[in-house]
Amino acid sequence: MSEEKRPLKEILGKMVVTKEGKRLGTINDITFETRSGELIQIVIKNPTSYTQNLNLERTSVGELLVPHNSIMAIGDFVVVSEEDLM
């Protein structure tokens, strides 16, 4: 993914999908390094049933934590590589 920086408000609420088109849920928040601004992970709310097959960490309220290295593109959707999630 390119190093283009985007405001948080542009990313919140976007649907997260795999490059194969499987829906994972919507972005609720992000985690980043405060000193550098480097993205660490995205937090997905309302995960779909498809996410049960993936080896992803979950928060105490059931949100999914998707590592930044799996993000392939950010546009109308946030596209992630499913291979990086397993």
N, CA and C atoms as a LAMMPS dump frame, in Angstrom:
ITEM: TIMESTEP
0
ITEM: NUMBER OF ATOMS
258
ITEM: BOX BOUNDS ff ff ff
-5.0000000000000000e+02 5.0000000000000000e+02
-5.0000000000000000e+02 5.0000000000000000e+02
-5.0000000000000000e+02 5.0000000000000000e+02
ITEM: ATOMS id mol type element x y z
1 1 1 N 0.847 -1.171 0
2 1 2 C 0 0 0
3 1 3 C 0.886 1.225 0
4 2 1 N 0.458 2.266 -0.651
5 2 2 C 1.25 3.493 -0.696
6 2 3 C 1.261 4.172 0.665
7 3 1 N 2.174 5.082 0.825
8 3 2 C 2.347 5.789 2.094
9 3 3 C 1.475 7.033 2.177
10 4 1 N 0.45 7.145 1.345
11 4 2 C -0.43 8.305 1.354
12 4 3 C -1.161 8.391 2.693
13 5 1 N -1.152 9.581 3.281
14 5 2 C -1.837 9.769 4.56
15 5 3 C -3.248 10.263 4.302
16 6 1 N -4.19 9.738 5.08
17 6 2 C -5.596 10.111 4.952
18 6 3 C -6.137 10.48 6.324
19 7 1 N -7.021 11.457 6.379
20 7 2 C -7.641 11.779 7.669
21 7 3 C -8.505 10.614 8.164
22 8 1 N -8.564 10.465 9.465
23 8 2 C -9.35 9.391 10.067
24 8 3 C -10.8 9.429 9.609
25 9 1 N -11.378 10.623 9.507
26 9 2 C -12.794 10.722 9.13
27 9 3 C -13.07 10.163 7.732
28 10 1 N -12.046 10.079 6.871
29 10 2 C -12.227 9.485 5.546
30 10 3 C -12.273 7.963 5.596
31 11 1 N -11.744 7.388 6.662
32 11 2 C -11.636 5.935 6.758
33 11 3 C -12.743 5.324 7.612
34 12 1 N -13.156 6.027 8.666
35 12 2 C -14.191 5.494 9.556
36 12 3 C -15.473 5.192 8.79
37 13 1 N -16.058 4.044 9.082
38 13 2 C -17.319 3.659 8.463
39 13 3 C -17.178 2.943 7.125
40 14 1 N -15.965 2.875 6.58
41 14 2 C -15.783 2.176 5.297
42 14 3 C -15.905 0.669 5.492
43 15 1 N -16.44 0.016 4.499
44 15 2 C -16.55 -1.436 4.499
45 15 3 C -15.175 -2.032 4.228
46 16 1 N -14.839 -3.086 4.963
47 16 2 C -13.588 -3.81 4.751
48 16 3 C -13.928 -5.102 4.032
49 17 1 N -13.25 -5.331 2.907
50 17 2 C -13.478 -6.528 2.104
51 17 3 C -12.134 -7.173 1.772
52 18 1 N -12.182 -8.472 1.49
53 18 2 C -10.971 -9.148 1.021
54 18 3 C -10.828 -8.86 -0.467
55 19 1 N -9.655 -9.149 -1.013
56 19 2 C -9.466 -8.919 -2.454
57 19 3 C -10.346 -9.846 -3.276
58 20 1 N -10.874 -10.909 -2.643
59 20 2 C -11.812 -11.812 -3.31
60 20 3 C -13.255 -11.315 -3.203
61 21 1 N -13.472 -10.224 -2.466
62 21 2 C -14.805 -9.631 -2.364
63 21 3 C -15.611 -10.048 -1.151
64 22 1 N -15.027 -10.775 -0.222
65 22 2 C -15.745 -11.184 0.992
66 22 3 C -15.79 -10.015 1.974
67 23 1 N -16.965 -9.709 2.472
68 23 2 C -17.127 -8.608 3.424
69 23 3 C -16.717 -9.046 4.823
70 24 1 N -15.972 -8.174 5.513
71 24 2 C -15.539 -8.466 6.875
72 24 3 C -16.265 -7.616 7.909
73 25 1 N -16.646 -6.403 7.58
74 25 2 C -17.312 -5.493 8.514
75 25 3 C -16.929 -4.064 8.178
76 26 1 N -17.226 -3.125 9.085
77 26 2 C -16.918 -1.717 8.852
78 26 3 C -15.898 -1.207 9.864
79 27 1 N -15.113 -0.237 9.43
80 27 2 C -14.076 0.315 10.305
81 27 3 C -14.708 1.184 11.38
82 28 1 N -14.382 0.864 12.618
83 28 2 C -14.872 1.615 13.762
84 28 3 C -13.794 2.543 14.319
85 29 1 N -12.53 2.139 14.189
86 29 2 C -11.432 2.904 14.762
87 29 3 C -10.126 2.413 14.159
88 30 1 N -9.048 3.12 14.473
89 30 2 C -7.718 2.671 14.078
90 30 3 C -6.8 2.771 15.286
91 31 1 N -5.725 2.01 15.262
92 31 2 C -4.681 2.099 16.274
93 31 3 C -3.412 2.516 15.545
94 32 1 N -2.736 3.53 16.087
95 32 2 C -1.522 4.003 15.433
96 32 3 C -0.48 4.401 16.458
97 33 1 N 0.77 4.466 16.012
98 33 2 C 1.887 4.908 16.837
99 33 3 C 1.812 6.429 16.928
100 34 1 N 1.709 6.955 18.14
101 34 2 C 1.495 8.397 18.306
102 34 3 C 2.689 9.237 17.869
103 35 1 N 3.883 8.742 18.024
104 35 2 C 5.063 9.542 17.65
105 35 3 C 5.233 9.658 16.144
106 36 1 N 5.072 8.552 15.456
107 36 2 C 5.328 8.558 14.011
108 36 3 C 4.054 8.677 13.177
109 37 1 N 2.905 8.369 13.767
110 37 2 C 1.66 8.355 13.017
111 37 3 C 1.464 7.084 12.217
112 38 1 N 2.359 6.116 12.408
113 38 2 C 2.302 4.857 11.661
114 38 3 C 1.088 4.029 12.084
115 39 1 N 0.331 3.557 11.113
116 39 2 C -0.842 2.724 11.354
117 39 3 C -0.409 1.362 11.882
118 40 1 N -1.035 0.909 12.956
119 40 2 C -0.741 -0.403 13.524
120 40 3 C -1.817 -1.402 13.116
121 41 1 N -3.086 -1.018 13.301
122 41 2 C -4.187 -1.917 12.947
123 41 3 C -5.471 -1.124 12.788
124 42 1 N -6.44 -1.746 12.119
125 42 2 C -7.777 -1.169 12.04
126 42 3 C -8.701 -2.01 12.909
127 43 1 N -9.706 -1.361 13.468
128 43 2 C -10.678 -2.015 14.343
129 43 3 C -11.992 -2.098 13.578
130 44 1 N -12.506 -3.317 13.429
131 44 2 C -13.729 -3.551 12.652
132 44 3 C -14.888 -3.867 13.585
133 45 1 N -15.967 -3.089 13.423
134 45 2 C -17.187 -3.37 14.185
135 45 3 C -18.141 -4.185 13.317
136 46 1 N -19.092 -4.805 13.965
137 46 2 C -20.1 -5.625 13.287
138 46 3 C -19.474 -6.62 12.303
139 47 1 N -18.543 -7.46 12.788
140 47 2 C -17.917 -8.423 11.869
141 47 3 C -18.945 -9.391 11.298
142 48 1 N -18.749 -9.755 10.045
143 48 2 C -19.647 -10.701 9.387
144 48 3 C -19.33 -12.121 9.852
145 49 1 N -20.205 -13.036 9.541
146 49 2 C -19.993 -14.433 9.933
147 49 3 C -18.768 -15.029 9.237
148 50 1 N -18.391 -14.488 8.103
149 50 2 C -17.218 -14.982 7.383
150 50 3 C -15.94 -14.845 8.216
151 51 1 N -15.876 -13.862 9.09
152 51 2 C -14.661 -13.607 9.872
153 51 3 C -14.369 -14.699 10.888
154 52 1 N -15.335 -15.547 11.177
155 52 2 C -15.106 -16.642 12.122
156 52 3 C -14.061 -17.619 11.601
157 53 1 N -13.88 -17.667 10.282
158 53 2 C -12.894 -18.559 9.666
159 53 3 C -11.478 -17.983 9.692
160 54 1 N -11.355 -16.726 10.098
161 54 2 C -10.058 -16.06 10.073
162 54 3 C -9.424 -16.043 11.449
163 55 1 N -8.123 -16.062 11.478
164 55 2 C -7.374 -16.072 12.729
165 55 3 C -7.042 -14.63 13.128
166 56 1 N -8.065 -13.898 13.582
167 56 2 C -7.884 -12.5 13.955
168 56 3 C -8.116 -12.297 15.44
169 57 1 N -7.342 -11.379 16
170 57 2 C -7.526 -11.01 17.397
171 57 3 C -8.821 -10.216 17.525
172 58 1 N -9.484 -10.352 18.673
173 58 2 C -10.737 -9.625 18.932
174 58 3 C -10.621 -8.818 20.213
175 59 1 N -11.364 -7.709 20.251
176 59 2 C -11.411 -6.908 21.465
177 59 3 C -12.393 -7.554 22.436
178 60 1 N -12.483 -7.003 23.633
179 60 2 C -13.397 -7.548 24.64
180 60 3 C -14.862 -7.406 24.247
181 61 1 N -15.157 -6.485 23.314
182 61 2 C -16.544 -6.304 22.862
183 61 3 C -16.804 -6.947 21.497
184 62 1 N -15.855 -7.792 21.03
185 62 2 C -16.069 -8.56 19.807
186 62 3 C -15.645 -7.884 18.52
187 63 1 N -15.004 -6.722 18.592
188 63 2 C -14.509 -6.086 17.378
189 63 3 C -13.248 -6.812 16.913
190 64 1 N -13.016 -6.809 15.61
191 64 2 C -11.846 -7.46 15.04
192 64 3 C -10.686 -6.487 14.92
193 65 1 N -9.472 -6.995 15.1
194 65 2 C -8.259 -6.202 14.93
195 65 3 C -7.53 -6.728 13.703
196 66 1 N -7.439 -5.89 12.672
197 66 2 C -6.822 -6.283 11.416
198 66 3 C -5.479 -5.558 11.297
199 67 1 N -4.371 -6.302 11.183
200 67 2 C -3.049 -5.678 11.111
201 67 3 C -2.864 -4.847 9.84
202 68 1 N -2.087 -3.786 9.975
203 68 2 C -1.879 -2.868 8.849
204 68 3 C -1.244 -3.527 7.64
205 69 1 N -0.408 -4.536 7.852
206 69 2 C 0.288 -5.15 6.721
207 69 3 C -0.642 -5.935 5.799
208 70 1 N -1.879 -6.159 6.202
209 70 2 C -2.822 -6.866 5.336
210 70 3 C -3.605 -5.91 4.434
211 71 1 N -3.514 -4.599 4.684
212 71 2 C -4.256 -3.614 3.888
213 71 3 C -3.584 -3.452 2.53
214 72 1 N -4.371 -3.626 1.484
215 72 2 C -3.856 -3.51 0.121
216 72 3 C -4.22 -2.171 -0.518
217 73 1 N -5.428 -1.686 -0.232
218 73 2 C -5.889 -0.453 -0.865
219 73 3 C -6.989 0.183 -0.021
220 74 1 N -7.072 1.503 -0.114
221 74 2 C -8.154 2.243 0.532
222 74 3 C -8.778 3.125 -0.537
223 75 1 N -10.057 2.902 -0.779
224 75 2 C -10.815 3.669 -1.757
225 75 3 C -12.243 3.735 -1.255
226 76 1 N -13.187 3.318 -2.093
227 76 2 C -14.572 3.222 -1.64
228 76 3 C -14.698 2.163 -0.552
229 77 1 N -13.832 1.154 -0.619
230 77 2 C -13.731 0.088 0.366
231 77 3 C -12.293 0.033 0.846
232 78 1 N -12.077 -0.642 1.966
233 78 2 C -10.721 -0.969 2.39
234 78 3 C -10.512 -2.425 2.005
235 79 1 N -9.547 -2.664 1.142
236 79 2 C -9.29 -4.01 0.628
237 79 3 C -8.11 -4.603 1.39
238 80 1 N -8.306 -5.828 1.897
239 80 2 C -7.253 -6.507 2.628
240 80 3 C -6.938 -7.843 1.957
241 81 1 N -5.739 -8.326 2.196
242 81 2 C -5.314 -9.611 1.676
243 81 3 C -5.703 -10.683 2.678
244 82 1 N -6.565 -11.59 2.274
245 82 2 C -7.031 -12.653 3.155
246 82 3 C -5.885 -13.569 3.571
247 83 1 N -4.913 -13.764 2.7
248 83 2 C -3.77 -14.624 3.02
249 83 3 C -3.014 -14.099 4.24
250 84 1 N -2.953 -12.782 4.397
251 84 2 C -2.256 -12.169 5.52
252 84 3 C -3.055 -12.249 6.815
253 85 1 N -4.31 -12.666 6.731
254 85 2 C -5.178 -12.742 7.907
255 85 3 C -5.244 -14.143 8.48
256 86 1 N -4.698 -15.115 7.801
257 86 2 C -4.805 -16.498 8.261
258 86 3 C -3.575 -16.939 8.997
